Amino acid sequence: MGKIKIHEIAKEIGLTSKEVIAKANELGIEVASHMSSVEEEVAAKIKNSFQKVSKGSNQKQESKKETSKKETAKKETSKKSRKSWNNASDYST
């Protein structure tokens, strides 16, 4: 049996290390930072606790992804607008 770091667990389940640390502490598992290591059984316990909670929150995560995609598209459009405006001003002289 090996050990798994908290940040690796967070990455696997798509959450922040802070969220994983908080959940681990709720479960009575002492972890101090994202670099703390836990046994594989303990890591499985932490992951399973999120799976029970995340069944209802999967929709929230999906809507967050869509929102961030829209924000990225807006930023790219804004950059393109600025570039075309800058290019147009080059020809005004």
C-alpha positions as CSV (number, residue, x, y, z in Angstrom):
1,M,0.0,0.0,0.0
2,G,1.3,3.4,-1.0
3,K,0.6,6.9,0.1
4,I,-1.3,9.5,-1.9
5,K,-0.9,13.3,-1.5
6,I,-3.9,15.5,-0.8
7,H,-3.3,17.6,-4.0
8,E,-3.4,14.4,-6.0
9,I,-6.7,13.4,-4.6
10,A,-8.0,16.9,-5.3
11,K,-6.9,16.7,-8.9
12,E,-8.5,13.3,-9.4
13,I,-11.9,14.5,-8.2
14,G,-11.7,18.0,-9.7
15,L,-11.7,20.0,-6.5
16,T,-9.3,22.3,-4.7
17,S,-6.9,21.0,-2.1
18,K,-8.6,23.3,0.5
19,E,-11.9,21.5,-0.1
20,V,-10.3,18.1,0.3
21,I,-8.4,19.2,3.4
22,A,-11.7,20.5,4.9
23,K,-13.5,17.3,4.1
24,A,-10.7,15.1,5.5
25,N,-10.7,17.1,8.8
26,E,-14.5,16.7,8.9
27,L,-14.0,12.9,8.7
28,G,-11.5,13.1,11.5
29,I,-8.4,12.6,9.3
30,E,-5.6,15.0,10.3
31,V,-4.0,16.7,7.2
32,A,-2.2,20.0,7.4
33,S,-1.6,20.9,3.8
34,H,-1.9,19.9,0.1
35,M,1.4,18.0,0.5
36,S,0.2,15.8,3.3
37,S,0.1,12.1,2.5
38,V,-2.5,9.6,3.4
39,E,-2.8,5.8,3.0
40,E,-4.7,4.6,-0.1
41,E,-7.6,3.3,2.1
42,V,-7.9,6.8,3.7
43,A,-7.7,8.4,0.2
44,A,-10.5,6.2,-0.9
45,K,-12.6,7.2,2.1
46,I,-12.1,10.9,1.3
47,K,-13.0,10.3,-2.4
48,N,-16.1,8.3,-1.5
49,S,-17.3,11.0,0.9
50,F,-17.2,13.5,-2.1
51,Q,-19.0,11.1,-4.4
52,K,-21.9,10.9,-2.0
53,V,-22.1,14.7,-1.9
54,S,-21.3,15.3,-5.5
55,K,-24.3,13.4,-7.0
56,G,-26.4,16.5,-6.6
57,S,-23.6,19.0,-7.3
58,N,-22.6,17.6,-10.7
59,Q,-25.1,19.9,-12.3
60,K,-23.4,22.8,-10.5
61,Q,-20.0,21.8,-11.8
62,E,-21.3,21.5,-15.4
63,S,-23.0,24.9,-15.2
64,K,-19.7,26.4,-13.9
65,K,-17.8,24.9,-16.8
66,E,-20.4,26.4,-19.3
67,T,-20.1,29.8,-17.6
68,S,-16.4,29.8,-17.8
69,K,-16.5,28.8,-21.5
70,K,-18.8,31.7,-22.2
71,E,-16.5,34.1,-20.2
72,T,-13.5,32.8,-22.2
73,A,-15.4,33.4,-25.5
74,K,-16.3,37.0,-24.4
75,K,-12.6,37.7,-23.6
76,E,-11.5,36.4,-26.9
77,T,-14.1,38.5,-28.8
78,S,-13.0,41.5,-26.8
79,K,-9.3,40.9,-27.7
80,K,-10.3,40.6,-31.4
81,S,-12.2,43.9,-31.2
82,R,-9.3,45.7,-29.7
83,K,-6.9,44.3,-32.3
84,S,-9.1,45.4,-35.2
85,W,-9.5,48.8,-33.7
86,N,-5.8,49.2,-33.3
87,N,-5.2,48.0,-36.8
88,A,-7.8,50.5,-38.1
89,S,-6.0,53.4,-36.3
90,D,-2.8,52.5,-38.1
91,Y,-4.3,53.4,-41.4
92,S,-5.7,56.8,-40.4
93,T,-2.5,58.7,-41.0
